[in-house]
C-alpha cells in the first residue's frame, strides 16, 4: 500500500470515528497532494508525498512560532496538533550519528574535496545527492549542517 493510499484510508477512519481535527489535517494533506498532481500532471510516489508532508510540517512550525510570539496559544496548540498528525506519516528519522555517517559516506562517494573552505560547488553536489537519498529521513536543516561539517574536515 502506498503512502497516499494509507492516508486516504486514515481519512476514511477519521470520518467514521468523527475525529474532526484529524480529518481536517488529513484533508489538507490530500488537497496539497492533489494540487501538486494537477499542477505538474504527475502521479505522486511516496518520496513526493514525504516532501509534501515535510513542507506542511515546516509551515506549521513557522505558524506555531508566530502564534506563540503573538500570545495566541489556542492557535499554536491547534497547529501543534496538526504537526503530530502529519509526523505520523513520515518515515523513522535518522539519529544525529546516523545522519553524520550517511553524509560522510555520500561525500566520499561523490569525491567532494574535504579539508578546505566549503565551496558552493561541492556543497551543491553533496546536497543534491543527500536530498534524494535522505528525503523524509532527516530534517534538511540538520542535513545542511552535517554536510558543511563533513566538507570542512
CORWOTA-V343582 format. One record per pair of residues at least 4 apart in sequence whose ideal C-beta (glycine too) atoms are under 7 Angstrom apart, sorted by the first residue. I is the first residue (numbers start at 1). J is the second residue. D is the distance in Angstrom with one decimal. If there is no record, write none. Layout:
# CORWOTA-V343582
i & j & d
I & J & D
I & J & D
This chain:
# CORWOTA-V343582
i & j & d
1 & 5 & 4.8
1 & 6 & 5.5
2 & 6 & 7.0
2 & 46 & 6.0
3 & 7 & 6.4
3 & 46 & 4.5
3 & 49 & 4.6
3 & 89 & 6.4
4 & 8 & 6.5
4 & 33 & 6.4
4 & 44 & 6.2
4 & 49 & 5.6
5 & 9 & 6.4
6 & 10 & 6.4
7 & 11 & 6.5
7 & 26 & 6.1
7 & 29 & 6.2
7 & 30 & 6.3
7 & 89 & 6.3
8 & 12 & 6.8
8 & 30 & 6.9
9 & 13 & 6.5
10 & 14 & 6.3
10 & 26 & 5.9
11 & 15 & 6.5
11 & 23 & 6.5
11 & 26 & 4.5
11 & 27 & 6.7
11 & 30 & 6.6
12 & 16 & 6.5
13 & 17 & 6.1
14 & 19 & 4.5
14 & 22 & 4.5
14 & 23 & 4.0
14 & 26 & 6.0
15 & 23 & 6.0
19 & 23 & 5.8
20 & 24 & 6.1
21 & 25 & 6.7
21 & 81 & 6.0
22 & 26 & 6.3
22 & 85 & 5.5
23 & 27 & 6.2
24 & 28 & 6.5
25 & 29 & 6.6
25 & 82 & 4.6
25 & 85 & 4.2
25 & 86 & 6.6
26 & 30 & 6.3
26 & 85 & 6.9
27 & 31 & 6.1
28 & 32 & 6.5
29 & 33 & 6.5
29 & 53 & 6.7
29 & 56 & 6.3
29 & 86 & 6.6
30 & 34 & 6.2
31 & 35 & 6.3
32 & 36 & 6.6
32 & 52 & 5.3
32 & 56 & 6.3
33 & 37 & 6.4
33 & 44 & 5.7
33 & 49 & 6.3
33 & 52 & 5.6
34 & 38 & 6.3
35 & 39 & 6.1
36 & 40 & 6.0
36 & 44 & 6.4
36 & 52 & 6.4
37 & 42 & 6.1
37 & 43 & 6.5
37 & 44 & 5.8
44 & 48 & 4.1
44 & 49 & 5.4
46 & 50 & 6.3
47 & 51 & 6.6
47 & 135 & 5.3
48 & 52 & 6.6
49 & 53 & 6.4
50 & 54 & 6.3
50 & 90 & 6.4
50 & 91 & 6.9
50 & 135 & 5.8
50 & 136 & 3.4
51 & 55 & 6.5
51 & 135 & 6.3
52 & 56 & 6.4
53 & 57 & 6.3
53 & 86 & 5.4
53 & 89 & 5.4
53 & 90 & 5.9
54 & 58 & 6.4
54 & 136 & 6.5
55 & 59 & 6.5
56 & 60 & 6.4
56 & 86 & 5.6
57 & 61 & 6.3
57 & 83 & 5.7
57 & 86 & 5.2
57 & 87 & 6.6
58 & 62 & 6.5
59 & 63 & 6.4
60 & 64 & 6.4
60 & 79 & 4.7
60 & 82 & 5.3
60 & 83 & 4.8
61 & 65 & 6.7
61 & 83 & 6.7
62 & 66 & 6.4
63 & 67 & 6.0
63 & 79 & 4.6
64 & 68 & 6.0
64 & 76 & 4.9
64 & 79 & 4.7
64 & 80 & 5.7
65 & 69 & 6.4
66 & 70 & 6.3
67 & 72 & 4.3
67 & 75 & 4.4
67 & 76 & 3.9
67 & 79 & 6.6
68 & 76 & 4.9
72 & 76 & 6.2
73 & 77 & 6.0
74 & 78 & 6.8
75 & 79 & 6.5
76 & 80 & 6.3
77 & 81 & 6.5
78 & 82 & 6.7
79 & 83 & 6.6
80 & 84 & 6.8
81 & 85 & 6.8
82 & 86 & 6.3
83 & 87 & 6.0
90 & 136 & 5.7
91 & 136 & 5.1
91 & 137 & 5.7
93 & 137 & 6.2
93 & 138 & 6.1
94 & 98 & 4.1
94 & 99 & 4.5
94 & 102 & 6.6
94 & 137 & 5.2
94 & 138 & 4.9
95 & 99 & 6.8
96 & 100 & 6.4
97 & 101 & 6.3
98 & 102 & 6.2
99 & 103 & 6.3
99 & 138 & 5.2
99 & 142 & 6.4
99 & 143 & 6.8
99 & 146 & 5.4
100 & 104 & 6.2
100 & 146 & 5.3
101 & 105 & 6.4
102 & 106 & 6.5
102 & 134 & 6.3
103 & 107 & 6.3
103 & 130 & 6.2
103 & 143 & 6.9
103 & 146 & 4.4
103 & 147 & 5.5
103 & 150 & 5.0
104 & 108 & 6.6
104 & 150 & 5.0
105 & 109 & 6.3
106 & 110 & 6.2
106 & 126 & 6.2
106 & 129 & 5.3
106 & 130 & 5.6
106 & 133 & 6.7
107 & 112 & 5.1
107 & 114 & 6.6
107 & 126 & 5.7
107 & 150 & 4.8
107 & 151 & 6.5
110 & 125 & 5.6
110 & 126 & 6.0
110 & 129 & 6.1
112 & 122 & 4.2
112 & 125 & 6.0
112 & 126 & 5.4
112 & 151 & 6.1
113 & 122 & 6.0
114 & 151 & 5.7
114 & 153 & 5.1
115 & 153 & 6.2
118 & 122 & 6.4
118 & 123 & 5.5
118 & 148 & 5.6
118 & 151 & 4.6
118 & 152 & 5.8
119 & 123 & 6.7
120 & 124 & 5.8
121 & 125 & 6.4
122 & 126 & 6.2
122 & 151 & 5.7
123 & 127 & 5.9
123 & 147 & 6.4
123 & 151 & 6.7
124 & 128 & 6.2
125 & 129 & 6.9
126 & 130 & 5.9
126 & 147 & 5.1
126 & 151 & 6.8
127 & 131 & 6.1
127 & 144 & 6.9
127 & 147 & 5.9
129 & 133 & 6.2
130 & 134 & 5.4
130 & 143 & 5.6
130 & 147 & 6.3
131 & 135 & 6.1
131 & 140 & 6.9
134 & 138 & 4.8
134 & 143 & 6.3
138 & 142 & 6.0
138 & 143 & 5.2
139 & 143 & 6.9
140 & 144 & 6.4
142 & 146 & 6.3
143 & 147 & 6.3
144 & 148 & 6.5
145 & 149 & 6.3
146 & 150 & 6.2
147 & 151 & 6.2
148 & 152 & 6.1
